[in-house]
Amino acid sequence: MNQTEVVDLIINTINTIFSNIFSSIDNSIYESLDQMVFINADILSNTYFAKLLGSGGKTGLLLLSDALILGFVVYYVTRFYYSNIVEIPIEKPSQFFFKVLIFLIFVNFSYFVLEQILNICGLVTLAVNEIGSNITGNDISFSQLIIVLNKTLSINSNEFNIFSFDGIIKSFVTLGLVNLLLSYSLRYILLQVLLLLSPFAILSLISNSTVWFFKIWIKSLFSLIVIQVFVSLVIIVIFCINASNKILFVGGVYALVKINSYVRELFGGLSVDVSSNFNTMMLLFRK
């Protein structure tokens, strides 16, 4: 076997390995990615989630939040008598107890409120996806995105070459989508944590001293939920790209990876960018 044959064998082996890796990723992660990105009220259907949140104020976090109302009442009574001594203005007892009653109702119906919020977001996302599907003729999903990408790059052919321009683009796209999977897994977990904190966030509106917690909570929740609408819009734009312009496909995937940063700049909220969080963690260890 001469040197040329050895080089060809090595190149063919490398191409086969990467082709198998990409095929494995294509067949395994993208349906999961669709489920984690495009969420609706089904996220609340988890049995353990329902038990942890509780119902009717008798179990779970709802029971704890109802108990905390007593702490707010004690805090208000203490401030009320102290304000009479030092003559500091404070809201009237009728106003305070009216707020307690209203927010107590919202706390105990927080599961229903969250369900409606997620249903509305799911319907908006579904409407955007339907419009995009009618325009592009493609299902607005990551599963369809990878099919279109592979067709554009001729990945399904037996002549896949990792060292070619198409192979390099495929590598960048796959790495970007794997990063996206990790980021939206983190988003899914953070979203469930915020949903579980909803009774306490609503409860914080009772006092002006704790209302800041609700503002942070609602901003973070909104930014994490609304991301999926922007993801749908970016996927629609990618499907509208001319198939001959392969570089724009890479730009579209990069936009999907960075979309959380763009949403944070618009609305604020939490970061789910795994790569940036990892880089920040490494910088902390270096210090």
C-alpha positions in Angstrom: 0.0 0.0 0.0 1.6 3.2 -1.1 1.5 6.6 0.6 -1.4 7.9 -1.5 -3.6 4.9 -0.6 -2.8 5.3 3.1 -3.8 9.0 3.0 -7.0 8.1 1.2 -7.8 5.4 3.7 -7.3 7.8 6.6 -9.5 10.4 5.0 -12.2 7.9 4.2 -12.1 6.6 7.8 -12.4 10.1 9.2 -15.2 11.0 6.9 -17.1 7.8 7.8 -16.6 8.5 11.6 -17.9 12.0 11.3 -20.7 11.0 9.0 -21.9 8.4 11.6 -21.6 11.0 14.4 -23.6 13.6 12.5 -26.3 11.0 11.6 -26.5 9.9 15.2 -27.0 13.5 16.3 -29.6 14.1 13.6 -31.6 11.1 14.6 -31.5 11.6 18.3 -31.5 15.2 19.6 -33.7 17.3 17.3 -37.0 15.9 18.4 -36.0 16.5 22.0 -34.9 20.0 21.0 -38.4 20.7 19.6 -40.0 19.5 22.8 -37.8 21.7 25.0 -38.0 24.8 22.9 -41.7 24.9 22.0 -43.4 24.5 25.4 -47.0 25.0 26.5 -49.1 24.1 29.5 -48.0 20.5 29.1 -44.9 21.4 31.1 -47.2 21.6 34.2 -48.6 18.1 33.6 -45.6 16.5 35.4 -47.0 14.6 38.4 -44.1 15.5 40.7 -44.4 19.1 39.6 -48.1 19.2 40.6 -47.3 17.6 43.9 -44.5 19.9 44.7 -46.5 23.0 43.8 -49.5 21.6 45.7 -53.2 22.4 45.4 -55.9 24.2 47.4 -53.3 25.5 49.8 -53.3 22.1 51.6 -50.0 20.7 50.4 -46.7 21.6 48.7 -45.4 25.1 48.2 -48.9 26.6 48.2 -49.2 25.5 51.9 -45.9 27.2 52.7 -46.9 30.4 50.8 -50.2 30.5 52.7 -48.3 30.2 56.0 -46.0 33.1 55.0 -49.1 35.4 54.7 -49.2 35.3 58.5 -45.6 36.6 58.5 -46.7 39.5 56.3 -49.6 40.3 58.7 -47.3 40.2 61.7 -44.9 42.5 59.9 -47.6 44.9 58.9 -49.1 45.0 62.4 -45.6 45.7 63.9 -45.0 48.5 61.4 -48.5 49.9 61.9 -48.0 50.4 65.7 -44.4 51.6 65.2 -45.6 54.2 62.7 -48.1 55.6 65.2 -45.3 56.1 67.6 -42.8 57.8 65.3 -45.5 59.2 63.0 -44.4 57.6 59.8 -47.1 57.3 57.0 -48.2 53.8 56.3 -51.0 52.3 54.2 -54.4 51.9 55.9 -55.3 48.5 57.4 -58.3 48.2 55.1 -56.0 48.6 52.1 -53.5 46.1 53.4 -56.0 43.4 54.2 -57.8 43.9 50.9 -54.5 43.3 49.1 -53.9 40.2 51.3 -57.3 38.8 50.3 -56.8 39.5 46.6 -53.3 38.0 46.4 -54.2 35.1 48.6 -56.8 34.1 46.0 -54.2 34.5 43.2 -51.7 32.4 45.2 -54.1 29.5 45.6 -55.1 29.8 41.9 -51.5 30.2 40.7 -51.5 26.8 39.0 -54.5 27.9 36.9 -52.9 31.3 36.2 -49.7 29.7 35.0 -51.6 27.3 32.9 -53.4 30.1 31.1 -50.1 32.1 30.6 -48.4 29.0 29.0 -51.5 28.3 26.9 -51.5 31.8 25.5 -47.7 31.6 24.7 -48.2 28.2 23.1 -51.1 29.5 21.0 -49.0 32.5 19.8 -46.1 30.2 18.9 -48.5 27.8 17.1 -49.9 30.7 15.1 -46.5 31.9 14.1 -45.5 28.4 13.1 -48.6 27.9 11.1 -48.0 31.2 9.2 -44.4 30.2 8.6 -45.4 26.8 7.5 -47.9 28.2 5.0 -45.3 30.6 3.6 -42.3 28.3 3.4 -44.0 24.9 2.9 -42.0 23.4 5.7 -42.9 22.4 9.2 -41.4 25.0 11.6 -39.3 22.7 13.8 -35.7 21.7 14.3 -36.4 18.3 12.9 -37.4 19.9 9.6 -34.5 22.3 9.8 -32.0 19.6 9.9 -33.7 17.8 6.9 -33.5 21.0 4.8 -29.9 21.6 5.9 -28.8 18.1 5.0 -30.5 18.5 1.6 -28.8 21.8 1.0 -25.4 20.5 2.0 -25.9 17.1 0.3 -25.1 15.4 3.6 -27.2 12.4 2.9 -25.1 11.4 -0.1 -22.3 8.8 0.2 -19.7 11.4 -0.7 -19.7 13.3 2.5 -16.3 15.0 3.1 -15.5 16.6 6.4 -12.6 18.5 4.7 -14.9 20.1 2.1 -16.7 23.4 2.4 -20.0 21.7 3.0 -18.4 19.4 5.6 -17.0 22.3 7.5 -20.3 24.1 7.4 -22.1 21.0 8.7 -19.6 20.7 11.5 -20.2 24.3 12.6 -24.0 23.9 12.4 -23.9 20.6 14.4 -21.8 22.1 17.1 -24.1 25.1 17.2 -27.2 23.0 17.5 -25.6 20.8 20.2 -24.9 24.0 22.1 -28.5 25.0 21.5 -29.7 21.7 23.0 -27.7 22.3 26.2 -28.9 25.9 26.4 -32.5 25.0 26.1 -32.2 22.2 28.5 -31.0 24.8 31.0 -33.9 27.0 30.0 -36.4 24.2 30.6 -35.1 23.6 34.1 -35.0 27.3 35.0 -38.5 27.8 33.7 -39.8 25.0 35.9 -38.0 26.6 38.9 -39.6 30.0 38.2 -43.0 28.3 37.8 -42.6 26.7 41.2 -41.7 30.1 42.7 -44.9 31.7 41.4 -46.8 31.6 44.7 -44.0 33.4 46.5 -43.6 35.9 43.6 -47.3 36.7 43.8 -47.1 36.9 47.6 -44.3 39.4 47.4 -46.8 42.0 46.0 -48.4 42.3 49.4 -45.6 44.5 50.7 -43.8 47.3 49.0 -40.6 46.0 50.6 -40.7 42.7 48.7 -42.3 43.8 45.4 -38.8 43.8 43.8 -38.9 40.0 43.9 -42.0 39.9 41.7 -40.5 42.3 39.2 -37.4 40.1 38.8 -39.5 37.0 38.6 -42.0 38.2 36.0 -39.2 39.6 33.9 -37.2 36.4 34.0 -40.3 34.3 33.3 -41.4 36.4 30.4 -38.0 36.4 28.8 -37.7 32.6 29.0 -41.2 32.0 27.6 -41.1 34.5 24.8 -37.8 33.1 23.4 -39.7 30.3 21.6 -41.6 32.9 19.5 -38.3 34.5 18.3 -36.9 31.0 17.6 -39.9 30.3 15.3 -39.2 33.6 13.5 -35.6 32.8 13.0 -36.3 29.3 11.7 -38.9 30.8 9.2 -36.2 33.2 8.0 -33.7 30.3 7.6 -36.3 28.4 5.5 -36.7 31.5 3.3 -32.9 31.6 2.5 -31.8 30.7 -1.0 -30.4 27.2 -0.8 -27.3 28.3 -2.8 -26.3 30.7 0.0 -24.9 28.2 2.5 -23.1 30.7 4.6 -26.5 32.3 5.7 -27.5 28.9 7.1 -24.6 29.1 9.5 -25.6 32.7 10.3 -29.1 31.5 11.0 -27.9 28.7 13.4 -25.7 31.3 15.1 -28.7 33.5 15.5 -30.6 30.6 17.2 -27.7 30.1 19.6 -27.5 33.8 20.5 -31.2 34.6 20.6 -31.3 34.4 24.4 -28.8 37.3 24.5 -30.9 39.3 22.1 -34.0 38.7 24.1 -32.2 39.7 27.3 -31.2 43.0 25.7 -34.8 43.7 24.9 -36.6 42.5 28.0 -33.9 41.5 30.6 -34.1 38.2 32.4 -31.8 35.2 32.8 -29.0 33.9 30.6 -29.2 30.3 29.3 -26.3 30.6 27.0 -24.2 27.6 28.0 -21.0 28.7 26.2 -20.9 32.2 27.8 -21.7 30.8 31.2 -18.9 28.2 30.8 -16.5 30.9 29.8 -17.5 33.0 32.8 -17.0 30.0 35.1 -13.5 29.4 33.7 -12.6 33.0 34.2 -13.7 32.7 37.9 -11.5 29.6 38.4 -8.5 31.4 36.8 -8.9 34.2 39.4 
